[in-house]
């Protein structure tokens, strides 16, 4: 007869084996609970034709809570991720759908609320071996007050995967929301000009939009270390929208500056980077 101890050992081993197998085949990680919500990792079932995997970091936020875009705006903490402790991962690129603007009466922030999936583009070092993506996330999370958030999430990318329609849809929908990079296409911004001096220096932007679009959105990111405001829409007329933004918070004493522009219209979201001349201060009389 098989002893009770041996039976228990067999059962425990079977349960452990099933748990490991489930973890290896799962397309989603366990939820990590954070104040105001939860976060987890996702992956698509199959790699792209170029061998890159699509994945995502999913935030589910409680009612009234929000987190931030890669540039938080006039207040907040940017959402960032480090993947340095991953296994068999050559690179992992975090991408961002366009945010929405939120004003608390004092400042305007660029946020996500309710739920959002931030897309990931992942390359393994060796496609023949499983990989482990370990993401260390830092972000701000706010309701009545804002606090720094942190979470560590991990997901196995096995050499062979199983189909998961739910995870695939979440990941594919997230990539569809990433702004389209203009690249070599004609610029959507016929005029970007910096005028004035000192505290009166202003960034002026014009963009082509649909004649039916009365409320396009524009988000601007300066060079690393910038801490500037959010552009204000001043007019939309005959397919042309105009914004202004104070130059305060952007680099001083430079002859030109690179601005990353994200335009959200009824036709979709678009992104491009422009180098803009910065007028020099007038010589003292």
matplotlib code that plots the C-alpha trace (Angstrom):
import matplotlib.pyplot as plt

x = [0.0, 1.0, 1.6, -0.4, 2.8, 3.6, 0.1, 0.3, 3.7, 2.4, -0.6, 1.6, 3.9, 1.0, -0.4, 3.0, 3.6, 0.2, 0.9, 4.3, 2.8, -0.1, 2.4, 4.5, 1.6, -0.3, -0.5, -1.1, 0.7, -0.9, -2.4, -0.3, -2.4, -1.4, -3.2, -6.1, -5.9, -3.9, -1.3, -0.2, 1.7, 0.2, 1.6, 0.2, 0.1, 2.5, 5.4, 5.3, 6.8, 10.0, 10.3, 9.3, 6.7, 3.9, 3.0, 1.5, 1.4, -2.2, -3.4, -6.9, -7.8, -10.5, -13.2, -11.7, -8.1, -5.7, -2.1, 0.2, 1.5, 5.3, 5.2, 2.9, 2.2, 2.2, 2.0, 2.5, 5.0, 5.8, 5.1, 8.4, 9.6, 12.9, 13.5, 17.1, 16.5, 14.8, 16.1, 16.8, 15.4, 17.5, 15.2, 11.8, 10.3, 7.5, 5.0, 2.2, -1.3, -2.2, -3.4, -6.2, -5.8, -7.1, -7.3, -7.7, -8.3, -4.6, -2.7, -3.2, -1.9, -1.8, -3.4, -5.0, -8.1, -10.2, -8.0, -5.2, -2.7, 0.7, 2.1, 5.5, 7.6, 9.9, 12.9, 14.4, 18.1, 17.4, 14.0, 14.5, 14.6, 11.9, 12.3, 11.3, 10.3, 10.6, 9.3, 9.9, 7.3, 7.3, 4.4, 2.2, -1.3, -3.8, -7.3, -7.6, -3.8, -1.0, 1.4, 4.4, 3.5, 5.8, 5.1, 7.2, 5.5, 6.9, 5.8, 7.2, 7.6, 7.8, 9.4, 6.0, 2.7, -1.0, -3.7, -5.3, -8.0, -8.6, -4.9, -4.5, -7.3, -6.1, -2.6, -3.7, -6.2, -3.4, -1.0, -3.9, -4.1, -0.4, 0.0, 1.2, 4.7, 4.8, 8.4, 9.0, 5.4, 4.5, 4.4, 1.1, 2.5, 3.0, 4.1, 6.0, 7.5, 9.0, 8.4, 9.2, 11.8, 12.3, 9.1, 7.0, 8.6, 5.9, 5.7, 3.1, 1.9, -0.4, -1.6, -3.7, -6.9, -10.2, -12.6, -15.1, -12.7, -13.5, -11.5, -8.2, -5.7, -2.0, 0.6, 4.2, 7.3, 10.6, 14.1, 14.9, 14.7, 12.1, 9.2, 6.9, 3.1, 0.4, -0.5, -3.8, -6.0, -6.7, -8.6, -9.8, -10.8, -10.9, -9.0, -6.2, -5.8, -3.6, -2.1, 0.2, 2.3, 4.6, 8.3, 9.0, 10.4, 12.2, 16.0, 17.3, 20.4, 20.0, 19.7, 17.2, 15.2, 13.6, 9.9, 8.0, 4.4, 1.4, -1.7, -5.0, -7.8, -11.0, -8.8, -6.6, -3.4, -0.2, 3.3, 6.4, 9.5, 10.4, 13.5, 12.5, 14.7, 14.9, 15.3, 18.2, 17.7, 18.2, 21.5, 21.3, 21.2]
y = [0.0, 3.6, 5.4, 8.5, 10.5, 9.3, 10.1, 13.6, 14.1, 13.1, 15.4, 18.3, 17.7, 17.6, 20.8, 22.5, 21.2, 22.5, 25.9, 26.2, 25.0, 27.6, 30.4, 29.5, 29.4, 32.4, 35.6, 37.8, 38.2, 38.4, 41.7, 43.8, 45.9, 49.6, 52.4, 53.5, 50.5, 47.6, 46.8, 43.7, 42.6, 41.2, 39.6, 38.7, 35.1, 35.2, 37.3, 39.7, 38.6, 40.4, 38.3, 41.1, 40.4, 42.7, 43.2, 45.8, 47.2, 47.4, 49.8, 49.4, 52.5, 52.9, 55.6, 59.1, 58.0, 58.8, 58.2, 60.1, 60.1, 60.0, 63.8, 64.7, 68.3, 71.1, 68.8, 65.0, 62.2, 60.6, 56.9, 55.0, 51.4, 49.7, 46.1, 45.7, 42.4, 40.6, 37.3, 36.6, 40.1, 42.1, 45.2, 46.4, 49.6, 51.2, 53.2, 55.5, 56.2, 59.9, 61.1, 63.5, 66.9, 67.3, 70.5, 70.7, 74.4, 75.2, 73.2, 71.1, 67.5, 64.9, 61.7, 58.3, 57.4, 54.3, 51.8, 52.0, 49.5, 51.0, 49.0, 47.1, 46.0, 43.2, 41.5, 38.3, 37.5, 33.9, 33.1, 29.4, 29.9, 31.2, 34.8, 36.5, 40.2, 41.9, 45.4, 47.8, 50.6, 54.0, 56.4, 58.9, 58.1, 60.7, 61.3, 64.0, 64.0, 62.7, 60.0, 58.2, 54.7, 51.7, 48.1, 45.1, 42.8, 39.8, 37.6, 34.6, 34.6, 30.8, 29.5, 28.1, 30.0, 29.3, 31.4, 33.9, 36.0, 38.3, 39.3, 39.6, 42.1, 44.2, 44.4, 45.0, 47.7, 49.4, 49.5, 50.9, 53.9, 54.8, 58.0, 57.5, 58.8, 61.1, 60.1, 61.1, 62.1, 65.8, 67.7, 68.4, 71.6, 74.3, 76.8, 76.5, 79.7, 81.1, 84.8, 87.3, 87.6, 86.6, 85.7, 86.8, 84.3, 82.2, 79.0, 79.4, 76.3, 75.8, 72.4, 71.1, 69.5, 68.4, 71.2, 69.3, 69.1, 71.9, 70.7, 69.0, 68.4, 69.1, 67.9, 69.1, 67.6, 69.6, 68.1, 66.0, 68.1, 70.5, 71.3, 73.5, 74.0, 72.7, 74.4, 76.4, 76.2, 79.7, 79.1, 76.6, 78.0, 76.6, 73.4, 75.2, 75.0, 77.4, 77.0, 79.0, 78.0, 79.9, 79.1, 79.1, 75.7, 75.1, 75.5, 79.0, 80.3, 77.8, 78.7, 75.9, 73.4, 70.0, 69.7, 66.4, 67.1, 64.8, 65.9, 64.2, 64.8, 63.2, 61.4, 59.8, 60.7, 61.7, 62.4, 64.2, 65.9, 69.4, 71.5, 75.1, 78.2, 80.1, 83.9, 85.4, 88.1, 91.6, 93.2, 95.8, 99.4]
z = [0.0, -0.6, 2.7, 3.6, 3.6, 0.0, -1.2, 0.3, -1.3, -4.7, -4.3, -3.3, -6.2, -8.6, -7.3, -7.5, -11.0, -12.1, -10.5, -12.3, -15.6, -15.2, -14.5, -17.5, -19.9, -18.4, -20.5, -17.5, -14.2, -10.8, -9.9, -7.6, -5.3, -4.9, -3.1, -5.4, -7.7, -9.1, -11.8, -13.8, -16.8, -20.1, -23.2, -26.6, -27.5, -30.4, -31.4, -34.4, -37.7, -36.7, -33.5, -31.2, -28.5, -27.7, -24.1, -21.7, -18.2, -17.2, -14.5, -13.0, -10.9, -8.4, -8.9, -8.5, -8.7, -11.6, -12.6, -15.0, -18.5, -19.3, -18.8, -15.9, -16.9, -14.4, -11.4, -10.8, -11.1, -14.5, -15.0, -15.6, -15.7, -15.2, -16.6, -15.5, -13.5, -16.4, -17.8, -21.5, -22.4, -24.8, -24.7, -23.5, -24.8, -22.8, -24.9, -24.0, -25.4, -25.4, -22.0, -21.1, -19.4, -15.9, -13.9, -10.1, -10.2, -9.5, -12.1, -15.2, -15.2, -18.0, -16.7, -17.1, -15.0, -14.7, -16.7, -19.1, -20.8, -21.5, -24.4, -24.3, -27.2, -26.1, -27.7, -26.3, -26.5, -27.4, -29.0, -28.3, -24.5, -22.1, -20.8, -17.6, -17.8, -14.4, -14.3, -11.5, -11.9, -10.4, -10.8, -9.1, -8.0, -6.9, -5.5, -2.9, -2.4, -4.6, -3.4, -5.1, -6.2, -6.7, -7.9, -9.1, -11.6, -13.4, -16.3, -18.0, -21.8, -22.7, -25.8, -26.8, -26.0, -25.8, -27.4, -25.1, -26.9, -23.9, -23.4, -27.1, -27.4, -24.4, -25.9, -29.5, -28.4, -26.4, -29.4, -31.5, -29.1, -29.4, -31.4, -35.0, -35.6, -38.6, -39.5, -43.1, -43.6, -44.0, -40.8, -39.2, -37.7, -40.4, -37.8, -34.5, -33.3, -30.1, -29.4, -26.7, -24.1, -20.4, -18.6, -21.6, -23.9, -25.5, -27.7, -30.5, -32.4, -35.3, -36.5, -39.4, -38.2, -39.7, -40.4, -38.2, -35.3, -32.8, -29.8, -30.8, -28.0, -28.0, -25.5, -25.5, -24.0, -23.8, -23.4, -20.3, -17.2, -18.5, -16.3, -18.3, -18.5, -20.8, -24.1, -24.2, -27.3, -28.5, -31.7, -34.3, -37.7, -41.3, -40.4, -38.5, -34.7, -32.6, -29.2, -26.9, -24.0, -21.7, -22.3, -18.5, -17.5, -20.9, -21.3, -21.4, -23.3, -26.2, -29.9, -30.6, -28.8, -29.6, -28.8, -28.8, -30.0, -29.5, -31.4, -30.7, -33.2, -34.4, -37.0, -34.3, -32.4, -34.0, -32.8, -34.1, -32.9, -34.1, -33.7, -33.0, -33.0, -29.7, -30.1, -28.3, -25.7, -26.9, -26.0, -23.2, -24.3]

ax = plt.figure().add_subplot(projection="3d")
ax.plot(x, y, z, "-o")
ax.set_aspect("equal")
plt.show()
